[in-house]
Amino acid sequence: MDNIFIKKEELNEWTQKHFKEDLVSVDDLIRVIEDLDNEVDRVKEEYEDYKQMIKDNYEPISPYKMYGVSENEFH
């Protein structure tokens, strides 16, 4: 596939930002897609780790407890 090229202008705007040349080889395009796929996997894993950290370290609290007032004060 080294001899197949795509005009940069035919790529979407976001993809165009990854290339300086006017013609992009299919191999280069595939490489960028693979890199992005890996980045998505990394971000998903980071997000799942973050969610787990929140579950492990924080607990939901009522507004009454948050502000140090009794629920009875409002009835």
DSSP file (Angstrom, degrees, kcal/mol; ACC not computed):
  #  RESIDUE AA STRUCTURE BP1 BP2  ACC     N-H-->O    O-->H-N    N-H-->O    O-->H-N    TCO  KAPPA ALPHA  PHI   PSI    X-CA   Y-CA   Z-CA
    1    1 A M    >         0   0    0      0, 0.0     3,-1.7     0, 0.0    25,-0.5   0.000 360.0 360.0 360.0   3.8    0.0    0.0    0.0
    2    2 A D  T 3   +     0   0    0      1,-0.3    25,-0.0    24,-0.1    23,-0.0   0.749 360.0  53.5 -60.9 -24.0    3.0    2.3    0.0
    3    3 A N  T 3  S+     0   0    0     22,-0.1     2,-0.5     2,-0.0    -1,-0.3   0.400  87.1  94.6 -95.2   3.4    2.0    3.7   -3.4
    4    4 A I    <   +     0   0    0     -3,-1.7    22,-1.9     2,-0.0     2,-0.3  -0.842  52.8 178.7-100.0 127.5   -1.5    4.7   -2.5
    5    5 A F  E     -A   25   0A   0     -2,-0.5     2,-0.4    20,-0.2    20,-0.2  -0.915  17.4-151.8-127.8 153.9   -2.1    8.2   -1.4
    6    6 A I  E     -A   24   0A   0     18,-2.9    18,-3.0    -2,-0.3     2,-0.3  -0.961  29.6-110.5-121.9 140.2   -5.1   10.3   -0.4
    7    7 A K  E >   -A   23   0A   0     -2,-0.4     3,-1.9    16,-0.2     4,-0.4  -0.536  22.9-134.0 -69.3 132.6   -5.5   14.0   -0.8
    8    8 A K  G >  S+     0   0    0     14,-3.7     3,-1.8    -2,-0.3    -1,-0.2   0.860 103.9  63.0 -55.2 -37.7   -5.3   15.7    2.5
    9    9 A E  G 3  S+     0   0    0     13,-0.3    -1,-0.3     1,-0.3    14,-0.1   0.681  94.8  61.5 -65.0 -16.9   -8.3   17.8    1.6
   10   10 A E  G <  S+     0   0    0     -3,-1.9    -1,-0.3     2,-0.1    -2,-0.2   0.581  90.4  85.3 -85.3 -10.1  -10.5   14.7    1.3
   11   11 A L  S <  S-     0   0    0     -3,-1.8     5,-0.0    -4,-0.4    -3,-0.0  -0.534  93.1 -95.1 -85.9 157.1   -9.9   13.8    5.0
   12   12 A N     >  -     0   0    0     -2,-0.2     4,-2.3     1,-0.1     3,-0.1  -0.269  40.2-103.2 -68.3 163.4  -12.1   15.3    7.7
   13   13 A E  H  > S+     0   0    0      1,-0.2     4,-1.0     2,-0.2    -1,-0.1   0.866 119.6  51.7 -57.3 -41.7  -10.8   18.4    9.4
   14   14 A W  H >4 S+     0   0    0      1,-0.2     3,-0.6     2,-0.2     4,-0.3   0.920 111.7  46.2 -63.8 -43.5   -9.7   16.6   12.6
   15   15 A T  H >4 S+     0   0    0      1,-0.2     3,-1.8     2,-0.2     4,-0.2   0.858 103.3  64.0 -67.8 -35.0   -7.7   14.1   10.6
   16   16 A Q  H >< S+     0   0    0     -4,-2.3     3,-1.7     1,-0.3    -1,-0.2   0.820  90.7  67.2 -58.0 -31.3   -6.1   16.8    8.5
   17   17 A K  T << S+     0   0    0     -4,-1.0    -1,-0.3    -3,-0.6    -2,-0.2   0.704  92.6  60.8 -64.5 -19.1   -4.5   18.2   11.6
   18   18 A H  T <  S+     0   0    0     -3,-1.8     2,-0.4    -4,-0.3    -1,-0.3   0.493 101.1  60.7 -87.3  -3.1   -2.3   15.1   11.9
   19   19 A F    <   -     0   0    0     -3,-1.7     5,-0.1    -4,-0.2    -1,-0.0  -0.976  49.3-173.8-131.6 138.9   -0.6   15.6    8.5
   20   20 A K        +     0   0    0     -2,-0.4    -1,-0.1     3,-0.1     4,-0.1   0.752  67.8  81.8 -94.6 -31.3    1.5   18.4    7.0
   21   21 A E  S    S-     0   0    0      2,-0.1    -2,-0.1     1,-0.1     3,-0.0  -0.316  77.8-130.8 -76.6 158.0    1.8   17.0    3.5
   22   22 A D  S    S+     0   0    0      1,-0.1   -14,-3.7   -15,-0.1     2,-0.4   0.774  97.2  51.4 -77.7 -27.0   -0.9   17.5    0.9
   23   23 A L  E    S-A    7   0A   0    -16,-0.2     2,-0.5   -15,-0.1   -16,-0.2  -0.941  73.1-162.8-113.2 134.6   -0.8   13.8    0.0
   24   24 A V  E     -A    6   0A   0    -18,-3.0   -18,-2.9    -2,-0.4     2,-0.1  -0.955  16.5-129.6-119.2 129.2   -1.2   11.2    2.8
   25   25 A S  E  >  -A    5   0A   0     -2,-0.5     4,-2.3   -20,-0.2   -20,-0.2  -0.447  18.5-124.7 -74.1 151.1   -0.2    7.6    2.3
   26   26 A V  H  > S+     0   0    0    -22,-1.9     4,-2.7   -25,-0.5     5,-0.2   0.881 112.7  56.9 -61.9 -37.7   -2.7    5.0    3.3
   27   27 A D  H  > S+     0   0    0    -26,-0.4     4,-2.3   -23,-0.3    -1,-0.2   0.914 107.6  47.2 -59.9 -43.0   -0.1    3.4    5.6
   28   28 A D  H  > S+     0   0    0      2,-0.2     4,-2.2     1,-0.2    -1,-0.2   0.899 111.8  50.7 -65.4 -40.0    0.4    6.7    7.4
   29   29 A L  H  X S+     0   0    0     -4,-2.3     4,-2.2     2,-0.2    -2,-0.2   0.919 110.7  48.5 -64.0 -43.4   -3.4    7.1    7.7
   30   30 A I  H  X S+     0   0    0     -4,-2.7     4,-2.6     1,-0.2    -2,-0.2   0.893 109.4  53.9 -62.4 -40.6   -3.7    3.6    9.2
   31   31 A R  H  X S+     0   0    0     -4,-2.3     4,-2.4     2,-0.2    -2,-0.2   0.911 109.0  48.0 -61.2 -43.3   -0.9    4.3   11.6
   32   32 A V  H  X S+     0   0    0     -4,-2.2     4,-2.6     2,-0.2    -1,-0.2   0.910 111.2  50.9 -64.8 -42.0   -2.7    7.4   12.9
   33   33 A I  H  X S+     0   0    0     -4,-2.2     4,-2.4     2,-0.2    -2,-0.2   0.913 110.8  48.6 -62.3 -42.4   -5.9    5.4   13.3
   34   34 A E  H  X S+     0   0    0     -4,-2.6     4,-2.3     2,-0.2    -2,-0.2   0.910 111.0  50.4 -63.9 -42.1   -4.1    2.7   15.2
   35   35 A D  H  X S+     0   0    0     -4,-2.4     4,-2.2     1,-0.2    -2,-0.2   0.915 111.8  47.9 -60.7 -43.2   -2.5    5.4   17.5
   36   36 A L  H  X S+     0   0    0     -4,-2.6     4,-2.5     2,-0.2    -2,-0.2   0.886 108.9  53.4 -66.3 -38.3   -5.9    6.9   18.1
   37   37 A D  H  X S+     0   0    0     -4,-2.4     4,-2.1     2,-0.2    -1,-0.2   0.913 110.1  48.0 -61.8 -42.4   -7.4    3.6   18.8
   38   38 A N  H  X S+     0   0    0     -4,-2.3     4,-2.3     2,-0.2    -2,-0.2   0.887 110.7  51.8 -64.0 -39.3   -4.7    2.9   21.4
   39   39 A E  H  X S+     0   0    0     -4,-2.2     4,-2.5     2,-0.2    -2,-0.2   0.898 107.7  51.8 -65.3 -40.4   -5.3    6.4   22.9
   40   40 A V  H  X S+     0   0    0     -4,-2.5     4,-2.6     2,-0.2    -2,-0.2   0.922 109.7  49.7 -61.5 -44.2   -9.0    5.7   23.2
   41   41 A D  H  X S+     0   0    0     -4,-2.1     4,-2.2     1,-0.2    -2,-0.2   0.909 111.2  49.4 -60.3 -42.5   -8.3    2.5   25.0
   42   42 A R  H  X S+     0   0    0     -4,-2.3     4,-2.4     2,-0.2    -2,-0.2   0.914 112.0  47.5 -63.5 -43.7   -5.9    4.3   27.4
   43   43 A V  H  X S+     0   0    0     -4,-2.5     4,-2.5     2,-0.2    -2,-0.2   0.890 110.8  51.8 -67.5 -39.3   -8.4    7.0   28.1
   44   44 A K  H  X S+     0   0    0     -4,-2.6     4,-2.5     2,-0.2    -1,-0.2   0.924 111.3  47.5 -61.2 -43.9  -11.2    4.5   28.7
   45   45 A E  H  X S+     0   0    0     -4,-2.2     4,-2.5     2,-0.2    -2,-0.2   0.911 111.8  50.0 -63.5 -42.7   -9.0    2.6   31.2
   46   46 A E  H  X S+     0   0    0     -4,-2.4     4,-2.2     1,-0.2    -1,-0.2   0.897 110.7  50.4 -62.5 -40.4   -8.1    5.9   32.9
   47   47 A Y  H  X S+     0   0    0     -4,-2.5     4,-2.7     2,-0.2    -2,-0.2   0.911 110.1  49.0 -64.3 -43.9  -11.8    6.8   33.2
   48   48 A E  H  X S+     0   0    0     -4,-2.5     4,-2.2     2,-0.2    -2,-0.2   0.900 111.0  50.7 -63.8 -40.3  -12.6    3.4   34.7
   49   49 A D  H  X S+     0   0    0     -4,-2.5     4,-2.3     2,-0.2    -2,-0.2   0.906 110.6  49.8 -61.1 -41.5   -9.8    3.8   37.2
   50   50 A Y  H  X S+     0   0    0     -4,-2.2     4,-2.4     2,-0.2    -2,-0.2   0.930 109.6  50.2 -63.9 -46.6  -11.1    7.2   38.1
   51   51 A K  H  X S+     0   0    0     -4,-2.7     4,-2.2     1,-0.2    -1,-0.2   0.905 111.8  48.7 -58.2 -41.8  -14.6    5.9   38.6
   52   52 A Q  H  X S+     0   0    0     -4,-2.2     4,-2.6     2,-0.2    -1,-0.2   0.889 108.7  53.1 -66.7 -39.1  -13.3    3.2   40.8
   53   53 A M  H  X S+     0   0    0     -4,-2.3     4,-2.1     2,-0.2     5,-0.2   0.908 109.0  49.8 -61.5 -41.6  -11.3    5.7   42.8
   54   54 A I  H  X S+     0   0    0     -4,-2.4     4,-2.0     1,-0.2    -2,-0.2   0.935 112.1  47.4 -62.7 -46.1  -14.4    7.7   43.4
   55   55 A K  H  < S+     0   0    0     -4,-2.2    -2,-0.2     1,-0.2    -1,-0.2   0.889 116.2  45.0 -61.3 -39.7  -16.4    4.7   44.5
   56   56 A D  H  < S+     0   0    0     -4,-2.6    -1,-0.2     1,-0.2    -2,-0.2   0.804 124.3  29.9 -74.8 -30.3  -13.5    3.6   46.9
   57   57 A N  H  < S+     0   0    0     -4,-2.1     2,-0.4    -5,-0.2    -2,-0.2   0.546 112.2  54.0-113.4  -9.0  -12.8    7.0   48.4
   58   58 A Y     <  -     0   0    0     -4,-2.0    -1,-0.1    -5,-0.2     0, 0.0  -0.946  54.2-164.2-131.0 149.2  -16.0    9.0   48.5
   59   59 A E        -     0   0    0     -2,-0.4     2,-0.1    -3,-0.0    -4,-0.0  -0.974  32.1-105.8-128.3 146.3  -19.5    8.4   49.8
   60   60 A P        -     0   0    0      0, 0.0     2,-0.4     0, 0.0    -2,-0.0  -0.465  39.2-166.8 -68.0 139.3  -22.6   10.3   48.9
   61   61 A I        -     0   0    0     -2,-0.1     0, 0.0     3,-0.0     0, 0.0  -0.947  20.8-112.3-127.5 151.8  -23.8   12.6   51.7
   62   62 A S     >  -     0   0    0     -2,-0.4     4,-2.4     1,-0.1     5,-0.1  -0.374  28.6-114.8 -74.9 157.8  -27.0   14.5   52.2
   63   63 A P  H  > S+     0   0    0      0, 0.0     4,-2.0     0, 0.0     6,-0.2   0.836 116.9  59.4 -61.0 -30.6  -27.1   18.3   52.0
   64   64 A Y  H  >>S+     0   0    0      1,-0.2     5,-2.5     2,-0.2     4,-0.6   0.941 109.1  41.3 -63.6 -46.3  -28.0   18.3   55.7
   65   65 A K  H >45S+     0   0    0      3,-0.2     3,-0.6     1,-0.2    -1,-0.2   0.884 111.5  57.7 -67.1 -37.9  -24.8   16.5   56.6
   66   66 A M  H 3<5S+     0   0    0     -4,-2.4    -1,-0.2     1,-0.2    -2,-0.2   0.884 116.4  33.9 -60.2 -39.3  -22.8   18.6   54.2
   67   67 A Y  H 3<5S-     0   0    0     -4,-2.0    -1,-0.2    -5,-0.1    -2,-0.2   0.381 110.9-117.3-101.3   3.8  -23.9   21.8   55.8
   68   68 A G  T <<5 +     0   0    0     -4,-0.6     2,-0.3    -3,-0.6    -3,-0.2   0.850  69.6 127.4  69.2  35.6  -24.0   20.5   59.4
   69   69 A V      < -     0   0    0     -5,-2.5     2,-0.3    -6,-0.2    -1,-0.2  -0.834  59.1-111.6-121.1 162.3  -27.7   21.0   60.0
   70   70 A S    >   -     0   0    0     -2,-0.3     3,-1.1     1,-0.1     4,-0.2  -0.680  15.7-132.6 -92.4 145.3  -30.5   18.7   61.1
   71   71 A E  G >  S+     0   0    0     -2,-0.3     3,-1.5     1,-0.2    -1,-0.1   0.818 106.3  65.6 -62.8 -30.1  -33.2   17.6   58.8
   72   72 A N  G >  S+     0   0    0      1,-0.3     3,-1.4     2,-0.2    -1,-0.2   0.738  84.9  72.3 -65.7 -23.2  -35.7   18.5   61.6
   73   73 A E  G <  S+     0   0    0     -3,-1.1    -1,-0.3     1,-0.3    -2,-0.2   0.672  98.4  48.7 -66.7 -14.9  -34.8   22.1   61.3
   74   74 A F  G <         0   0    0     -3,-1.5    -1,-0.3    -4,-0.2    -2,-0.2   0.276 360.0 360.0-110.1  10.5  -36.7   22.3   58.1
   75   75 A H    <         0   0    0     -3,-1.4    -2,-0.1    -4,-0.1    -1,-0.1   0.399 360.0 360.0-113.9 360.0  -39.9   20.6   59.1
